[in-house]
């Protein structure tokens, strides 16, 4: 998403093997691993970035699962709880589109 001509929000959904960890996925998008993790270890988040390893398996490829990421760029405001909510809702929608097996 662009605001005033600058990229402000980045969101993606990607299929990766089940062996990919949420920490390694996050490192592809941020310089440091976010410090907060959900109880089920599927959501990793900080004040400006959040990542999910879903339970959605790719149809026909049971060894691949859907990962999602949401990151605000150059934001001076950080809110870990909001990032967790945003990525959780984004993931719910991505799972619907992913046609999970």
Wavefront OBJ file of the C-alpha trace (Angstrom):
o trace
v 0.000 0.000 0.000
v 1.302 3.430 -0.941
v 0.671 6.571 1.088
v 1.740 9.926 -0.352
v 3.627 8.090 -3.088
v 5.695 6.006 -0.658
v 5.376 2.312 0.104
v 3.935 2.193 3.633
v 2.603 -1.339 4.044
v 3.854 -4.615 2.637
v 1.757 -7.801 2.794
v 2.367 -11.169 1.183
v 1.279 -14.787 1.196
v 3.642 -17.550 0.137
v 3.788 -21.342 0.001
v 6.804 -22.924 1.720
v 7.696 -26.439 2.822
v 6.474 -27.569 6.214
v 10.107 -27.612 7.391
v 10.388 -23.827 7.029
v 10.252 -22.211 10.466
v 8.363 -19.031 11.188
v 11.651 -17.472 12.378
v 13.418 -18.200 9.076
v 10.454 -16.915 7.090
v 10.465 -13.673 9.127
v 14.204 -13.160 8.597
v 13.511 -12.862 4.886
v 11.531 -9.676 5.548
v 13.068 -8.022 8.589
v 16.543 -7.383 9.968
v 15.763 -8.818 13.390
v 13.467 -11.628 14.471
v 10.333 -10.260 16.171
v 10.368 -10.834 19.919
v 6.714 -11.845 20.470
v 5.299 -15.276 19.664
v 1.835 -16.759 20.078
v 1.255 -19.699 22.393
v 0.896 -22.098 19.462
v 4.183 -20.755 17.979
v 2.497 -19.981 14.620
v 2.457 -16.157 14.925
v 5.621 -14.105 15.308
v 5.219 -10.335 15.692
v 6.736 -7.031 16.722
v 5.564 -3.434 16.716
v 5.777 -3.028 12.945
v 5.846 -6.571 11.473
v 4.021 -9.866 11.902
v 4.275 -13.333 10.370
v 2.135 -16.504 10.373
v 2.808 -20.133 9.536
v -0.726 -21.337 8.868
v -2.249 -24.814 8.933
v -3.296 -24.385 5.296
v -1.689 -27.064 3.104
v -1.384 -26.524 -0.633
v -3.765 -28.757 -2.600
v -1.829 -31.580 -4.213
v 1.315 -30.666 -2.289
v 0.763 -31.695 1.319
v 4.348 -30.782 2.274
v 3.711 -27.075 1.579
v 1.938 -24.658 3.919
v 0.810 -21.071 3.571
v 2.887 -18.353 5.250
v 1.826 -14.717 5.514
v 3.639 -11.496 6.353
v 2.561 -7.913 7.057
v 5.098 -5.149 7.604
v 4.790 -1.397 7.990
v 7.725 0.499 6.514
v 9.324 3.560 8.088
v 6.632 3.828 10.748
v 7.442 5.730 13.907
v 4.485 4.108 15.706
v 4.769 0.521 16.965
v 1.951 -1.609 18.341
v 2.641 -5.356 18.698
v -0.942 -6.264 19.671
v -2.315 -4.501 16.600
v 0.232 -6.185 14.334
v -0.827 -9.583 15.674
v -4.497 -8.774 14.973
v -3.731 -7.440 11.479
v -1.705 -10.476 10.408
v -4.266 -12.859 11.915
v -7.107 -11.280 9.935
v -4.975 -11.084 6.789
v -4.151 -14.783 7.180
v -7.820 -15.738 7.572
v -8.526 -14.107 4.225
v -5.428 -15.623 2.600
v -6.484 -19.101 3.769
v -9.883 -18.602 2.129
v -8.132 -17.715 -1.136
v -5.559 -20.495 -0.758
v -8.051 -23.293 -1.299
v -6.387 -25.364 1.369
v -6.341 -29.136 1.257
l 1 2 3 4 5 6 7 8 9 10 11 12 13 14 15 16 17 18 19 20 21 22 23 24 25 26 27 28 29 30 31 32 33 34 35 36 37 38 39 40 41 42 43 44 45 46 47 48 49 50 51 52 53 54 55 56 57 58 59 60 61 62 63 64 65 66 67 68 69 70 71 72 73 74 75 76 77 78 79 80 81 82 83 84 85 86 87 88 89 90 91 92 93 94 95 96 97 98 99 100 101
